[in-house]
Amino acid sequence: MAAFRILELDRTGAVRALEESAVGPPIAGNRRWIDLTDPDPASLEILRARFGFHPLAIEDCAHLDQRPKLEEYGDHLFLVTQGFTCADPLLRALDLHELHAFLGERYLVTVHAGALPALESVWRRAASDRALFEHGMDFVYYLVADALVDMSFPVLDRITDELEALEDAVLEQPRPAELARIFELKHHLVDMRKVLSPQRDTIAMLARRGDARVSERTALYFRDVHDHLVRLNESIEANRDLLANALDAYLSTASNRTNEIMKSLTLLSAVFLPLSFLVGFFGQNFRVLLGIEEWTESRALGAAMLALCVALPAAMMLWFRHKHWF
């Protein structure tokens, strides 16, 4: 269910919460932060009608699956920023948090689905510290964007730790479950790269462009957020290298293990090949062979066959050992 909440710094220097009916631009001299959770068409229409936001931006807010971006609409900026968390201790699924924001000179409107931890912490600070509003609404948005970006660091650290553990595990004994996990982590890294790479460019625009809604002082802070995003992207690339190494280690170890098995089976087959010839030769049903009457009943030939059955495998094993084949 859609819910508005409002914080305002008035001309007396007091920060107070306002009722939902106060949704709209602040009066001259005041600064206002409006937060909309779980937007629906009716609540978005209120924003469009009272602020005059562009229908395309309102449409983006209705579908919280946008790419990180920055767009300029007259007297305000429309920004989409995202971050990742993972509540699953097994790191099976990542939670993507998306924040849409309208940044004006004297107001900030944020739109998101569900609770957003990064925003909640800043909201509590803003409710008790008027200095945040006095620094400007661009500074308030910086605090939210910075917290949103920083949420991704613990997720990447956990992925790095698991990849290093996987690399060690596949070197000891590769298993199909580990291969499946490697591809699962690869999917996580691809998802994070698709979000954090364009977001780096978006924040860079805020840090460099000479927009009146972003002061030079706040632009310095956005440079710090940009630096965090650069580090995140570098970490993603490093993790992709670790993942490739783990995959190569798995395939190499599995191939070597298969080769060892095939070598053992080949040597075993080679040992039994002359034995098969011997038992096949002495198993013939001829009564006379090479001038020997009733040769199948000869004790001497029987003893010779048994001796060969022992001597040939032993001689072959010694030969294999001499060649270092096992």
N, C-alpha and C positions, 0 to 999 in steps of 0.2 A: 504494500500500500504506500502510495506517495506521501511524503512528509516533508514539510518545509520547517526550517529553523533559521533564525536570524540573529546576528550580533551586530551592534552598531556602536560606533564611537561618536558621541554627540559633541557639540561645540563647548560643552562644559568640561570635557575630558573624561566623562564617565562611559564605561562600556556596559551596555545593557542588552538583554535579550528582548526581542520584539515578538508580537503575535504574528501568525501566518498572514493576517490581513494586511500587514505592512510590506508584503512583497512588492518591490518596485525600487526605482532609483532613490538614493537618499537626498535629503534637502541640502542646499548649499552649506558647506562647512562640515557636514557629517560624512562619515565613512561607514560602509555597510558590507557585511559578508552574509550572503544568502546561500544556504546549503540545501539541496534537494536530493532526497534519498528515494530510490526506486521510482523513477519518473513514470508517469502515465500521460496519455494524450491531454487530459484536462490540465494537469499541472504544467506541462510544457506550453500549452496555449496561454496560461497565465503569464509565463515568462515572456512569450513572444509579444503578447498584447501590451504588457506594462513596460517592457524594456525596448521593444522594437527590434528584437533580435531577428536576424535573417532566417527565413524558412529553411534554408539548407542546413544551417547550424542546428536549428531545432530538430530537423529530421535526423541529423547525426546523433543527437542526444536520445532520440527514441530507439536507436539501435546501437547498443553499447558493444560494438565489435569493430571499432574504427582503428585505422592506422594512426600512430602518433603523428601529429601535425600542428601547424600554426597557420591560422588564417586571419587576415585583417578585414574587419567590417566597420568602416566609418570610425566611430568613436570608441571602439573596443576591439580586443583581440579574442579569438576563439582558439583554445588550445586543447589538445588531447594528449594526455600522458598516461603511462602504464607502469606497473611494477609487478613483481612476482613474490609469492610466498608459498610455503609448502608445510601444511599441518600434518601430512602423512609421515610418520617416522620412517617408513620404508622408501620414501621418495618415489612413490608410484605415479603420482599425479601432481602437477603444479597448479596453483591458483593464480589466475591472472586478474589483477585489479586495474580497472580503467576509470580514469577521472576526466570529465569534460569540464572546462572552465571558461567563463566569460570574464575577461579582465578589462575593467574600465579605469578611468583615472581615480574615481572615488568609490568604486564598488568591485566586488568579486562575487561571482555566482558559480558555485560548484555543483556538478550533477554526477551522480554515481549510483550504482546498484549495490544494495547491502551495506554493511558496515565496512568502513575503510580505515584500518588501524593508523595509517600514516596521517590521515586527515583528522582523526579523533584526537590524537595527541596535540596537534596544532590548535584545534578548536578549544581544548581545555586551557591551553596557554593564553590564547587570545581572549577568552572570557575573563581572565583574571589579570591580564597584563596589557594595559592600554598602549604600551610602547610598540607593540607589534603593529597596531593600526597607525600609530604616529609615523612609523617608518614608511608607510604607504601600502596600498593594496598589492602592489607588485611584490613587496617583501613578504607579505602573507602568503602569496601564491608560491614564492620561492621556497618558503619553509615546507609547504605541502609537497611540492615537487621533489625537494631534496629528500624528505622522508620516504616518499614513494619510490625513488630511485634506490635509496640505501637498503630497502627491503630485499633487493635481489642479491646482495652480497652473501648473506648466510646460505641462500639456496645454491649459489655457485660454489661456495666452500664445501658444502656437503657433496655436491657432484664431483668435485676434485678429489675429495677423500675416498669416495667410493670407486672412482676410476683407478686410483693408485692401488686400492685393495684388489680390484678386479685384475689388474695387470699382474700382481703377484700371484693371485689364485690360478690364473690360466697358465702361468709358467710351471706351476706344480702339477696340476692335473686339469686339463680343459674339460668342461662339461657343457652340454647344450643349454642348460639354464643360464650359464654365464654369457653365452653368445646372445641369447634373447635379451639379457639385461643390458648388454653393450648397445644393442640397437634401441632399447627403450631410452637409455640415457642420451643417445644420439638424437632421438626425437625431441627430448627436453631442450637440448642445446640449440636445435634448429628453431624451436618455438621462441626461445629467449633471444636468439639473434634477430629474428624477424621483427621483434618489438624494440629491442634496445638499440639496434643500429640506426633506424630512422629517427628514434627519439634523441639520439646524440646530435643529429643535424638540427632537430627542432630547437633544442636548448641552446645550440650554438648560435642560432638566429637571435634568440633573446639576449645572449651575451654580447653580441656584436652590433646589432642593428640600432640605429639612433631613434628609437620610438619614444614618443613623449610619455607613454604609459609605463615605460620601464626606465627608471632613473639610472644615471651613470653609477651611482653607489650600489644599486641592486644588481646592475649588470655584472659587477665584480663577483657577486655571490652566485649568479648563474654560471659564471665561468668555473666556479668550484663544482657545481652540479655537472657541468659538461666534462670536467676532469674525471668525476666519478663514473660517468658513462663511458668515457674512453677506457678507464680501467676495467670496467665490466666487459666491454667488447674484447679487450685484450685477454681477459681471463677466459672468455668464451672460446677464443681462438686457441689459447693454450690447452683448454680442455678438449677441444676438437683434436689437437695433436695427441693428447694422452689417449683419447678414445681410439684414434687410428693406431697408436702403438699397441693398445690392448687387443684390438682386433687382429693386427698382424701377429702378435704373440700367440693369440688363440689359434689362428690358422696355421702358423708355423709349428706350434707344439702338437696340434692335432695331426698335421702332416707327418711330423717326425715319428709320432707314436704309431701311425698307420704303417710307416715304412719299417719300423721295428717289428711290428706284428707280421708284416709280409715277409720280412727277412727270416724270422723264426719259422714261419710256415714253409718257406722255400727250403731252408736247411733240413727241416723235418722230412719234407718230400724227397729231397736228395738222398737222405739216409735210407729211406724205405724203398727207393728205386731199385738198387741192386738186390735187396732182400726179396722184393717181388719177383725179380728174375730167377733167383735161386729156388724159391719155393715153387715157382712155375715150372722150372726145368726139372726139378726132382719130383714133381707131381705128375709127370707124364705116365700114361698107361701102357707103354710098350713093354713087352716081356723081355725082349732082347734089345740092347742099345750099345752100340760101339763094340759088338762082339761079346758083351758080358751077359751071361744067362741069369735070369731072375735078378736083374740089377737093383730092382726096387727093394729087394730083401737083403742087400749087401750091408753088413755092419760097417765096413770100412767107408763106403760111400756115405752112409748115414752120419758117421762121425765127422767126415769131411764137410758135409753140408752144415752140421751144427757149428763146426769150427769157423767156417766161412761166415755164418750168420752172426757170430760174435766178433770175428776179426775185422770184417769189412766196415761195420759201423764205427768201431773203435779207430780204425785207420782213417776213416773219413773225418771223424771229429778232430783227430790230431792234425789233419791237413787244414781243416777250417780254422783251427786255433792258430796254426802257423801263418795263415793268410790274414789273421786278425778279422775274420768275418763275424766273430761273436766274442 
